Amino acid sequence: MSSTKYKIIVEQHEDGFVAYPLGFAGCVVGQGDTADEALADVQSAIRFHIGTFGKDAFAEDSPLLHAYMTETELANAD
């Protein structure tokens, strides 16, 4: 059985965790009370998304090489 690796972002919020894969066409999100629960939920969501929309739901021809988080500040236009 083959497997495919996906890059997943996991965010912690006051009310739990959210996880989502990078590079998917469409919205795929998992959530849970712990990071492990959110990862398990997003794995299920990925399987459902690919089962529904096919393997073209993931842009394999343009693999994500790197992702990072940054901030920007916008001046208020008062």
N, CA, C and O of each residue as an XYZ file, in Angstrom:
312
protein
N       0.845     -1.183      0.000
C       0.000      0.000      0.000
C       0.888      1.242      0.000
O       1.785      1.362      0.834
N       0.647      2.151     -0.914
C       1.444      3.370     -0.979
C       0.812      4.448     -0.098
O      -0.344      4.344      0.312
N       1.584      5.457      0.174
C       1.071      6.566      0.971
C       1.557      7.876      0.365
O       2.535      7.909     -0.382
N       0.869      8.933      0.695
C       1.213     10.266      0.223
C       1.333     11.178      1.428
O       0.501     11.130      2.334
N       2.361     12.004      1.442
C       2.547     12.949      2.544
C       1.967     14.304      2.157
O       2.084     14.742      1.012
N       1.344     14.957      3.127
C       0.785     16.293      2.941
C       1.311     17.190      4.045
O       1.474     16.761      5.187
N       1.572     18.427      3.695
C       1.966     19.407      4.700
C       0.695     19.946      5.355
O      -0.226     20.393      4.670
N       0.654     19.898      6.692
C      -0.526     20.278      7.454
C      -0.169     21.432      8.388
O       0.851     21.390      9.076
N      -1.007     22.450      8.407
C      -0.894     23.536      9.374
C      -1.809     23.196     10.544
O      -2.964     22.822     10.339
N      -1.306     23.323     11.765
C      -2.115     23.116     12.966
C      -2.095     24.411     13.755
O      -1.033     24.932     14.096
N      -3.275     24.919     14.038
C      -3.409     26.153     14.815
C      -4.060     25.832     16.154
O      -5.008     25.050     16.219
N      -3.548     26.439     17.220
C      -4.182     26.298     18.521
C      -4.948     27.574     18.828
O      -4.404     28.676     18.753
N      -6.211     27.408     19.175
C      -7.083     28.521     19.538
C      -7.571     28.298     20.963
O      -7.352     27.232     21.537
N      -8.221     29.282     21.524
C      -8.708     29.160     22.899
C      -9.659     27.981     23.065
O      -9.689     27.357     24.125
N     -10.436     27.670     22.028
C     -11.442     26.616     22.143
C     -11.038     25.297     21.488
O     -11.883     24.418     21.318
N      -9.769     25.138     21.117
C      -9.313     23.882     20.539
C      -8.317     24.080     19.423
O      -7.677     25.128     19.325
N      -8.185     23.070     18.580
C      -7.200     23.065     17.504
C      -7.885     22.952     16.151
O      -8.943     22.336     16.023
N      -7.265     23.554     15.144
C      -7.723     23.487     13.761
C      -6.527     23.034     12.928
O      -5.403     23.485     13.147
N      -6.775     22.144     11.973
C      -5.714     21.654     11.094
C      -6.203     21.695      9.655
O      -7.360     21.383      9.374
N      -5.311     22.084      8.742
C      -5.674     22.102      7.330
C      -4.434     21.862      6.471
O      -3.339     22.312      6.809
N      -4.617     21.148      5.354
C      -3.494     20.870      4.463
C      -3.229     22.041      3.529
O      -4.133     22.801      3.183
N      -1.988     22.167      3.135
C      -1.603     23.192      2.161
C      -1.632     22.581      0.770
O      -1.307     21.407      0.593
N      -2.020     23.377     -0.214
C      -1.955     22.939     -1.599
C      -3.212     22.307     -2.154
O      -3.209     21.861     -3.301
N      -4.286     22.252     -1.387
C      -5.525     21.652     -1.883
C      -6.375     22.686     -2.605
O      -6.432     23.849     -2.207
N      -7.031     22.249     -3.669
C      -8.023     23.082     -4.345
C      -9.324     22.892     -3.582
O      -9.899     21.804     -3.608
N      -9.788     23.912     -2.918
C     -10.994     23.811     -2.103
C     -10.639     23.868     -0.633
O      -9.472     24.020     -0.272
N     -11.624     23.747      0.196
C     -11.456     23.888      1.638
C     -11.479     22.521      2.305
O     -12.439     21.767      2.149
N     -10.437     22.205      3.040
C     -10.347     20.967      3.799
C      -9.852     21.342      5.188
O      -8.746     21.864      5.328
N     -10.666     21.078      6.231
C     -10.322     21.483      7.587
C     -10.681     20.375      8.562
O     -11.687     19.686      8.393
N      -9.849     20.210      9.584
C     -10.144     19.310     10.690
C     -10.077     20.092     11.978
O      -9.407     21.122     12.056
N     -10.772     19.604     12.992
C     -10.728     20.287     14.288
C     -10.812     19.274     15.409
O     -11.234     18.136     15.203
N     -10.404     19.699     16.609
C     -10.475     18.825     17.769
C     -10.043     19.542     19.020
O      -9.562     20.675     18.975
N     -10.220     18.867     20.140
C      -9.810     19.430     21.423
C      -8.298     19.373     21.611
O      -7.738     20.134     22.399
N      -7.634     18.464     20.880
C      -6.176     18.332     20.933
C      -5.626     18.396     19.503
O      -6.371     18.267     18.532
N      -4.336     18.593     19.398
C      -3.698     18.609     18.076
C      -3.854     17.247     17.393
O      -4.093     17.189     16.187
N      -3.721     16.156     18.146
C      -3.876     14.816     17.565
C      -5.289     14.601     17.032
O      -5.467     14.001     15.973
N      -6.303     15.091     17.765
C      -7.685     14.970     17.288
C      -7.892     15.770     16.006
O      -8.563     15.308     15.084
N      -7.317     16.965     15.951
C      -7.442     17.790     14.752
C      -6.749     17.125     13.569
O      -7.271     17.166     12.455
N      -5.585     16.515     13.784
C      -4.875     15.809     12.710
C      -5.666     14.602     12.222
O      -5.749     14.364     11.017
N      -6.243     13.843     13.137
C      -7.057     12.690     12.734
C      -8.277     13.158     11.941
O      -8.662     12.526     10.957
N      -8.877     14.258     12.368
C     -10.052     14.789     11.672
C      -9.691     15.290     10.279
O     -10.449     15.081      9.332
N      -8.536     15.954     10.144
C      -8.152     16.455      8.820
C      -7.750     15.299      7.906
O      -7.948     15.393      6.695
N      -7.194     14.214      8.441
C      -6.903     13.041      7.613
C      -8.203     12.487      7.026
O      -8.261     12.143      5.846
N      -9.222     12.405      7.841
C     -10.527     11.947      7.370
C     -11.085     12.890      6.314
O     -11.640     12.445      5.310
N     -10.937     14.194      6.540
C     -11.432     15.191      5.587
C     -10.683     15.107      4.257
O     -11.286     15.274      3.196
N      -9.371     14.849      4.306
C      -8.580     14.700      3.075
C      -9.073     13.486      2.285
O      -9.275     13.572      1.074
N      -9.266     12.359      2.970
C      -9.765     11.153      2.291
C     -11.113     11.421      1.627
O     -11.335     11.033      0.480
N     -12.013     12.088      2.354
C     -13.329     12.410      1.810
C     -13.206     13.345      0.607
O     -13.869     13.139     -0.409
N     -12.362     14.368      0.719
C     -12.188     15.353     -0.351
C     -11.666     14.690     -1.618
O     -12.187     14.937     -2.706
N     -10.650     13.857     -1.491
C     -10.086     13.168     -2.657
C     -11.092     12.154     -3.202
O     -11.213     11.999     -4.417
N     -11.816     11.463     -2.315
C     -12.834     10.518     -2.761
C     -13.962     11.197     -3.513
O     -14.541     10.614     -4.430
N     -14.278     12.422     -3.131
C     -15.362     13.167     -3.768
C     -14.923     13.846     -5.058
O     -15.616     13.774     -6.073
N     -13.762     14.509     -5.013
C     -13.319     15.334     -6.142
C     -12.207     14.708     -6.967
O     -11.815     15.270     -7.989
N     -11.692     13.567     -6.551
C     -10.637     12.894     -7.297
C      -9.253     13.383     -6.914
O      -9.092     14.333     -6.149
N      -8.275     12.715     -7.461
C      -6.887     13.049     -7.127
C      -6.477     14.422     -7.635
O      -5.471     14.968     -7.181
N      -7.238     14.997     -8.572
C      -6.930     16.338     -9.061
C      -7.213     17.404     -8.011
O      -6.878     18.571     -8.215
N      -7.823     17.025     -6.895
C      -8.105     17.972     -5.816
C      -6.815     18.457     -5.166
O      -6.813     19.467     -4.461
N      -5.732     17.750     -5.397
C      -4.434     18.150     -4.860
C      -3.500     18.444     -6.014
O      -3.347     17.623     -6.919
N      -2.891     19.581     -5.991
C      -2.020     20.028     -7.086
C      -0.666     19.328     -6.992
O       0.301     19.908     -6.498
N      -0.595     18.085     -7.465
C       0.651     17.317     -7.394
C       1.721     17.850     -8.343
O       2.912     17.635     -8.120
N       1.300     18.546     -9.403
C       2.273     19.035    -10.370
C       3.041     20.240     -9.850
O       4.044     20.635    -10.444
N       2.591     20.824     -8.760
C       3.274     21.972     -8.174
C       3.412     21.748     -6.671
O       2.695     22.365     -5.883
N       4.327     20.872     -6.272
C       4.436     20.540     -4.855
C       4.878     21.741     -4.019
O       5.703     22.551     -4.441
N       4.317     21.824     -2.855
C       4.686     22.880     -1.919
C       6.049     22.548     -1.343
O       6.237     21.476     -0.769
N       6.985     23.444     -1.489
C       8.333     23.205     -1.004
C       8.550     23.742      0.397
O       9.280     23.148      1.190
N       7.916     24.865      0.703
C       8.150     25.501      1.995
C       6.965     26.396      2.330
O       6.371     27.003      1.438
N       6.625     26.477      3.589
C       5.582     27.398      4.055
C       6.080     28.061      5.328
O       6.845     27.466      6.087
N       5.655     29.263      5.556
C       6.030     29.945      6.781
C       4.942     30.921      7.180
O       4.070     31.260      6.380
N       5.000     31.363      8.409
C       4.038     32.319      8.919
C       4.756     33.641      9.162
O       5.888     33.665      9.645
N       4.094     34.723      8.827
C       4.651     36.044      9.045
C       3.542     37.001      9.412
O       2.375     36.610      9.431
N       3.870     38.223      9.699
C       2.893     39.256     10.010
C       3.113     40.460      9.120
O       4.206     40.680      8.598
N       2.076     41.218      8.960
C       2.192     42.511      8.310
C       1.305     43.483      9.066
O       0.346     43.070      9.720
N       1.608     44.741      8.985
C       0.823     45.753      9.680
C       0.300     46.746      8.675
O       1.049     47.214      7.818
N      -0.969     47.075      8.762
C      -1.585     48.061      7.897
C      -1.973     49.281      8.715
O      -2.548     49.154      9.795
N      -1.663     50.452      8.206
C      -2.055     51.678      8.881
C      -3.557     51.851      8.727
O      -4.114     51.571      7.666
N      -4.210     52.312      9.786
C      -5.641     52.574      9.729
C      -5.912     53.776      8.846
O      -5.247     54.807      8.958
N      -6.884     53.638      7.973
C      -7.252     54.745      7.060
C      -8.416     55.509      7.685
O      -9.555     55.404      7.229
N      -8.122     56.273      8.722
C      -9.172     57.038      9.415
C      -9.458     58.335      8.721
O     -10.313     59.099      9.170
